[in-house]
Amino acid sequence: MGDASRPPKFTWGKGDAFIPGAAPANAPQPWYTTEAGKPHNTESAFWLPKAVNEVANDSDMMFYAALALSIFFFVAITVAVIYFTVRYRHRPGHKPQPSPAHNDALEITWTVIPTIICVFLFIYGWRAYVIVVTPPVKAVEVQVLAYRWGWNFTHFNGVQDADLHVPVDTPVRLVMTAKDVLHSFFVPVLRTKQDLLPRRYTYAWFNATKPGTYRLYCTEYCGRDHSQMKVKFVVHTPGGYERYLADKQALEINMPPVELGKLLYEKKGCAACHSLDGSAKVGPSFKGTFGGTVPLNGGSSCNMDETYIRNSILNPQSQSRPGYPPSMPSFEGQLKEKEIEGLIEFIKSLK
């Protein structure tokens, strides 16, 4: 089967984004949108994008305070250095005067003032940190799994998606882990960044205050297609989150197997590595392969039947193929039985 672990290679350059239900995946759109569908293009600005997280104000204040202090002292010190360099430069015939060994008032000043500034920043930062690491008791919980090279978000009713959907004005707690290597969850408009580690759980929470569609990144280099781990972060209007979960669940229950398989092919990242037109990518094409003979590493071969497809999804390294890298991860535990059957029927339908 090859590698179906990567999400489709969306073009996220300036002018490209995704508006749920409004356009094909690769259609040109604003980077991300407000609830009214208007461009919300602040990520291209020099400053931080406008926050949509109620706990982001403290971190923004800390950032801009530290930035302002840094600029002030950089300018002051640079001007002083230039002034004293010119004012007291060496002149022919000038006899240097003795310099004082120390100056108590000056030394106290440059010790006390920075100490006061640092103590203030520490106290304010500690207060903000405590808020960030202490989620409300009744927060909505979402399970997050990062893998090379994609995301899987599981909601409380079992609905899974490659994009993160949350309700507006509702605390959301993320329980996060990684399947393979170190990843990092980052949404600029939330000011939320948290590493995800294999065999461990990490946590984050936020309260999104403005409906819209934004960006979600992996910001820890995790291999060849790290740059492709960009997906949608969707904040739904009141009632929209519940409708999303109900529609998603009903769609998966009532959808014919072939259509369900096609949906999973697009949402689970299969399209990044397996084409439908016969061309080879990172993995072999799905077109016209069912019922044929598949060569395997080691010189053996097997029939391309339902059992082969199922094993390729759940245990891909057990039957790797020559000419393709053994980089596809197992989807064991990530797909329901009906979803596996849907993928099988979809591949069978590709004549």
C-alpha positions as CSV (number, residue, x, y, z in Angstrom):
1,M,0.0,0.0,0.0
2,G,2.9,2.4,0.7
3,D,2.5,5.5,2.9
4,A,-1.0,6.8,3.6
5,S,0.1,8.7,6.6
6,R,0.5,12.1,5.1
7,P,-2.3,14.6,4.6
8,P,-3.0,16.0,1.1
9,K,-0.4,18.5,-0.1
10,F,-2.6,21.6,0.3
11,T,-1.2,24.9,-0.9
12,W,-1.1,27.2,2.2
13,G,0.6,30.1,0.5
14,K,-0.7,33.6,0.8
15,G,-4.2,33.7,-0.6
16,D,-5.0,30.0,0.1
17,A,-7.1,28.5,2.9
18,F,-10.1,26.4,3.6
19,I,-13.7,27.4,4.3
20,P,-15.8,24.5,5.5
21,G,-18.4,23.5,3.0
22,A,-17.7,26.5,0.8
23,A,-15.0,25.4,-1.7
24,P,-12.9,22.4,-2.9
25,A,-9.8,21.7,-0.8
26,N,-7.3,23.4,-3.2
27,A,-9.5,26.3,-4.3
28,P,-8.0,29.7,-3.7
29,Q,-9.4,31.3,-0.5
30,P,-8.2,33.8,2.1
31,W,-5.8,32.4,4.6
32,Y,-8.6,31.9,7.0
33,T,-12.0,33.4,7.6
34,T,-14.4,34.9,10.2
35,E,-17.8,33.4,10.8
36,A,-19.1,35.7,8.0
37,G,-16.6,34.3,5.5
38,K,-14.6,37.5,5.3
39,P,-10.8,37.3,5.0
40,H,-9.1,37.4,8.4
41,N,-5.6,37.9,7.1
42,T,-3.7,39.0,10.2
43,E,-1.2,36.2,10.1
44,S,0.6,38.0,7.3
45,A,1.1,41.0,9.5
46,F,4.3,41.9,11.3
47,W,2.7,41.7,14.7
48,L,1.0,38.7,16.3
49,P,-2.3,37.8,14.8
50,K,-5.4,38.9,16.7
51,A,-6.1,36.5,19.5
52,V,-9.3,34.5,19.7
53,N,-8.6,32.9,23.1
54,E,-9.8,34.5,26.3
55,V,-6.5,33.5,28.1
56,A,-4.3,34.9,25.4
57,N,-4.3,38.5,26.6
58,D,-1.9,37.8,29.4
59,S,0.7,36.2,27.1
60,D,0.3,39.0,24.6
61,M,0.9,41.6,27.4
62,M,4.0,39.7,28.5
63,F,5.3,39.5,24.9
64,Y,4.8,43.2,24.1
65,A,6.1,44.3,27.5
66,A,9.3,42.3,27.0
67,L,9.5,43.6,23.4
68,A,9.1,47.2,24.4
69,L,11.7,46.9,27.2
70,S,14.1,45.2,24.8
71,I,13.7,48.0,22.2
72,F,14.0,50.7,24.8
73,F,17.2,49.4,26.3
74,F,18.6,48.5,22.9
75,V,18.1,52.0,21.6
76,A,19.3,53.6,24.9
77,I,22.5,51.5,25.1
78,T,23.2,52.0,21.4
79,V,22.8,55.7,21.6
80,A,25.0,55.9,24.7
81,V,27.7,53.8,23.1
82,I,27.8,56.0,20.0
83,Y,27.8,59.2,22.1
84,F,30.6,58.1,24.4
85,T,32.6,56.7,21.5
86,V,32.5,60.1,19.7
87,R,32.6,62.3,22.8
88,Y,35.6,60.6,24.4
89,R,37.5,59.4,21.3
90,H,41.3,59.7,21.3
91,R,42.6,63.1,20.2
92,P,46.2,64.0,19.4
93,G,47.9,65.6,22.4
94,H,45.1,64.8,24.8
95,K,46.1,63.4,28.2
96,P,43.7,60.7,29.5
97,Q,42.2,61.4,32.9
98,P,42.0,58.8,35.6
99,S,38.7,56.8,35.6
100,P,36.8,56.0,38.8
101,A,37.0,52.4,39.9
102,H,33.3,52.2,40.7
103,N,30.2,54.3,41.3
104,D,27.9,53.2,44.1
105,A,24.9,55.1,42.9
106,L,25.2,53.9,39.3
107,E,25.8,50.3,40.3
108,I,22.8,50.3,42.7
109,T,20.6,51.8,39.9
110,W,21.5,49.3,37.3
111,T,21.0,46.4,39.8
112,V,17.7,47.5,41.4
113,I,15.8,48.7,38.3
114,P,16.4,45.4,36.3
115,T,15.6,43.4,39.4
116,I,12.2,45.2,39.8
117,I,11.4,44.7,36.1
118,C,12.3,40.9,36.3
119,V,10.3,40.4,39.5
120,F,7.3,42.1,37.9
121,L,7.6,40.0,34.7
122,F,8.0,36.8,36.8
123,I,5.0,37.5,39.0
124,Y,2.8,38.4,36.0
125,G,4.1,35.4,34.0
126,W,3.5,33.0,36.9
127,R,-0.1,34.2,37.2
128,A,-0.6,33.7,33.5
129,Y,1.0,30.3,33.6
130,V,-1.2,29.0,36.4
131,I,-4.3,30.0,34.4
132,V,-3.0,28.3,31.2
133,V,-2.3,25.0,32.9
134,T,-5.5,24.8,35.0
135,P,-8.5,24.0,32.7
136,P,-12.1,24.6,33.9
137,V,-13.7,21.5,35.4
138,K,-16.5,21.3,32.7
139,A,-14.3,21.8,29.7
140,V,-15.1,19.8,26.5
141,E,-12.5,17.2,26.0
142,V,-10.9,16.3,22.7
143,Q,-8.3,13.5,22.2
144,V,-5.4,14.5,19.9
145,L,-3.1,12.1,18.1
146,A,-0.2,13.4,16.0
147,Y,1.6,11.1,13.6
148,R,3.9,11.5,10.6
149,W,2.4,13.5,8.9
150,G,-1.0,14.3,10.1
151,W,-3.5,14.8,12.9
152,N,-6.4,12.8,14.3
153,F,-8.9,14.5,16.6
154,T,-11.4,12.3,18.5
155,H,-14.5,14.0,20.1
156,F,-16.4,12.7,23.1
157,N,-19.0,10.9,20.9
158,G,-16.4,9.0,19.0
159,V,-16.4,11.3,15.9
160,Q,-12.9,11.6,14.4
161,D,-11.5,14.2,12.0
162,A,-8.2,15.4,10.6
163,D,-9.2,19.0,11.4
164,L,-10.0,20.3,14.9
165,H,-13.6,21.5,15.4
166,V,-14.6,23.3,18.6
167,P,-17.5,25.3,20.0
168,V,-17.3,29.0,20.5
169,D,-17.1,30.5,24.0
170,T,-16.6,27.1,25.5
171,P,-13.5,25.8,27.4
172,V,-11.9,23.0,25.5
173,R,-9.3,20.6,27.0
174,L,-6.9,18.7,24.7
175,V,-5.5,15.4,25.8
176,M,-2.5,14.9,23.4
177,T,0.0,12.2,22.5
178,A,2.2,11.3,19.5
179,K,2.3,8.0,17.7
180,D,5.9,8.0,16.5
181,V,8.1,11.0,17.1
182,L,8.0,14.4,18.9
183,H,5.4,16.7,17.4
184,S,4.1,20.1,18.6
185,F,0.6,21.5,18.5
186,F,0.4,25.2,17.7
187,V,-2.5,27.6,16.8
188,P,-1.2,31.2,16.4
189,V,-4.6,32.8,17.1
190,L,-4.9,30.9,20.4
191,R,-1.3,31.5,21.5
192,T,-1.4,27.8,22.4
193,K,1.6,25.6,21.8
194,Q,2.3,22.2,23.4
195,D,4.6,19.4,22.6
196,L,3.2,15.9,21.9
197,L,5.4,12.9,22.9
198,P,5.1,9.2,22.2
199,R,3.9,7.0,25.1
200,R,3.1,10.1,27.2
201,Y,0.2,12.5,27.5
202,T,0.4,16.3,27.5
203,Y,-2.4,18.7,27.9
204,A,-3.6,22.2,26.9
205,W,-6.8,24.1,27.1
206,F,-8.3,27.2,25.5
207,N,-11.6,29.1,25.1
208,A,-12.1,30.3,21.5
209,T,-14.0,33.5,21.4
210,K,-14.5,34.2,17.7
211,P,-16.1,31.8,15.2
212,G,-14.1,31.2,12.1
213,T,-11.6,29.0,10.3
214,Y,-7.9,29.3,11.3
215,R,-4.6,27.5,11.0
216,L,-3.2,24.7,13.1
217,Y,0.5,23.7,12.7
218,C,3.0,21.2,13.8
219,T,5.9,23.3,15.0
220,E,8.4,20.6,15.9
221,Y,10.4,19.2,12.9
222,C,9.3,15.6,12.6
223,G,10.7,14.4,9.3
224,R,10.3,14.7,5.5
225,D,6.8,16.1,5.3
226,H,6.7,18.1,8.6
227,S,5.7,21.1,6.5
228,Q,2.5,19.4,5.4
229,M,1.1,19.1,8.9
230,K,-1.1,22.1,8.5
231,V,-4.8,21.6,9.0
232,K,-7.9,23.6,9.8
233,F,-8.9,24.8,13.3
234,V,-12.6,25.5,13.1
235,V,-14.5,27.5,15.7
236,H,-18.2,26.9,15.3
237,T,-21.0,29.4,16.0
238,P,-23.4,28.6,18.9
239,G,-25.1,25.3,18.1
240,G,-22.8,24.7,15.1
241,Y,-20.5,22.3,17.0
242,E,-23.3,20.0,18.1
243,R,-24.7,20.0,14.5
244,Y,-21.2,19.2,13.2
245,L,-20.9,16.2,15.5
246,A,-24.4,14.9,14.7
247,D,-24.0,15.4,11.0
248,K,-20.6,13.7,11.0
249,Q,-21.8,10.8,13.0
250,A,-24.9,10.3,10.8
251,L,-22.9,10.6,7.7
252,E,-20.6,7.9,8.7
253,I,-23.4,5.6,9.8
254,N,-25.7,6.0,6.7
255,M,-23.1,6.5,4.0
256,P,-22.7,3.7,1.5
257,P,-19.3,1.9,1.9
258,V,-17.8,3.2,-1.3
259,E,-18.6,6.8,-0.5
260,L,-17.4,6.3,3.1
261,G,-14.1,4.9,1.7
262,K,-13.7,7.9,-0.7
263,L,-14.3,10.3,2.2
264,L,-11.7,8.5,4.3
265,Y,-9.3,8.5,1.4
266,E,-9.5,12.3,1.3
267,K,-9.6,13.0,5.1
268,K,-7.1,10.5,6.4
269,G,-4.3,11.6,4.1
270,C,-4.3,8.6,1.7
271,A,-4.3,11.0,-1.3
272,A,-0.9,12.3,-0.4
273,C,0.7,9.0,-1.2
274,H,-1.7,6.9,-3.3
275,S,-3.1,8.3,-6.5
276,L,-6.3,7.3,-8.3
277,D,-5.0,7.7,-11.8
278,G,-2.4,5.0,-12.0
279,S,0.6,7.2,-11.3
280,A,3.0,6.1,-8.6
281,K,3.7,8.5,-5.7
282,V,5.2,7.7,-2.3
283,G,3.0,4.6,-2.4
284,P,1.4,2.7,-5.3
285,S,-1.7,3.9,-7.0
286,F,-5.1,2.4,-6.0
287,K,-6.4,2.4,-9.6
288,G,-7.1,-1.0,-11.1
289,T,-5.1,-2.9,-8.6
290,F,-7.7,-5.0,-6.9
291,G,-7.7,-8.7,-8.0
292,G,-4.2,-8.5,-9.3
293,T,-0.9,-9.9,-8.0
294,V,1.3,-7.8,-5.7
295,P,5.1,-8.3,-5.6
296,L,6.5,-8.1,-2.1
297,N,10.0,-7.5,-0.7
298,G,12.0,-10.7,-0.6
299,G,10.8,-12.0,-3.9
300,S,7.4,-13.3,-2.9
301,S,4.0,-12.1,-4.0
302,C,0.4,-12.2,-3.0
303,N,-3.1,-11.5,-4.3
304,M,-4.5,-8.0,-4.0
305,D,-7.7,-9.0,-2.2
306,E,-9.6,-7.8,0.9
307,T,-7.2,-9.5,3.3
308,Y,-4.2,-7.8,1.7
309,I,-5.8,-4.3,1.9
310,R,-6.9,-4.9,5.5
311,N,-3.4,-6.0,6.5
312,S,-1.8,-3.0,4.7
313,I,-4.0,-0.7,6.7
314,L,-3.4,-2.3,10.1
315,N,0.1,-3.8,9.7
316,P,1.7,-2.3,6.6
317,Q,5.3,-3.3,7.3
318,S,4.3,-7.0,7.2
319,Q,3.9,-6.9,3.4
320,S,6.0,-4.0,2.1
321,R,6.5,-3.7,-1.6
322,P,9.7,-3.1,-3.6
323,G,10.3,0.4,-4.9
324,Y,8.4,2.1,-2.1
325,P,9.7,3.3,1.3
326,P,8.3,1.4,4.3
327,S,7.1,4.6,5.9
328,M,3.4,4.0,6.2
329,P,2.3,3.8,9.9
330,S,-0.3,1.4,11.2
331,F,-3.9,2.7,11.5
332,E,-4.7,0.1,14.2
333,G,-7.1,1.7,16.7
334,Q,-7.7,4.8,14.4
335,L,-10.3,3.2,12.1
336,K,-13.5,1.5,13.0
337,E,-14.4,-1.8,11.3
338,K,-16.9,-0.1,9.1
339,E,-14.3,2.4,8.0
340,I,-11.9,-0.3,7.0
341,E,-14.6,-2.0,5.0
342,G,-15.4,1.3,3.3
343,L,-11.8,1.7,2.2
344,I,-11.7,-1.8,0.9
345,E,-14.9,-1.3,-1.1
346,F,-13.6,2.1,-2.4
347,I,-10.4,0.5,-3.7
348,K,-12.3,-2.4,-5.2
349,S,-14.5,0.2,-7.1
350,L,-11.4,1.8,-8.8
351,K,-11.3,-0.1,-12.2
